[in-house]
Amino acid sequence: METSNGKVVAQSMWMVWESIFDIFSRFRSESIWRFGICKLVIRRHYGKRIVCHDGSQIQAGDWIGELHLDNQQVIELSRAVGSDRAGIMTARMLRRGMKQISQAMKNSPELAKVQAITGVTLLHRGIIHGLGFEQHQITSKWAKGFSKVYLRFLLRILHPEGKQRVKQAGEKLEPRILVISRQALFERFTEKDKEKEPQMIYM
């Protein structure tokens, strides 16, 4: 499916906004790391306590890595190979990025304090497939409402069929917090970790 001129303009404007947002991100974070399609914002956790499945706990004030995708790469892939193929390629690139993050957290003294990797997404079913993430509810009504509006708008902008997906999925598109503890990350992404066929994802 070809991208309409209107969507191309909207995507370009969105990337300008993301560039501005990246500047502000530097002020609310200690550092920003890039691993292929992944961007990791190192900051403190200011929300409620999160108890992971392995017993690890993330308390307010603990250091976390906030995971984001490079949406410019996602857009370029979608335009080049189509949304379906781009979704599979994005999933593979994300997996590769997560393995790089795991290695960096093992070897870098600067990342030794990071207790977990977190993110917020609408399409949590795809994002956790084969990557070891667990999902948690967003307890703050304000944060949940803002994330829902923001991420739905992002899906409409980035995905060629985003408008239709939002309409069809309706209330099923609920934002979730994705979390993988430091130990779970190391256990999931080892040197012997084998590639598994990923599902199509967008973040």
HUNOR-V669575 format. One record per run of one state. SS is the DSSP state (H for helix, E for strand, L for the rest). FROM is the first residue (numbers start at 1). TO is the last residue. If there is no record, write none. Layout:
ss = (SS;SS)
from = (FROM;FROM)
to = (TO;TO)
//
This chain:
ss = (L;H;L;E;L;E;L;E;L;E;L;E;L;H;L;H;L;H;L;E;L;H;L;E;L;H;L;H;L;E;H;L)
from = (1;5;26;31;36;38;45;50;52;57;59;63;70;71;82;83;108;109;112;114;122;124;128;134;137;141;159;162;173;176;182;189)
to = (4;25;30;35;37;44;49;51;56;58;62;69;70;81;82;107;108;111;113;121;123;127;133;136;140;158;161;172;175;181;188;203)
//
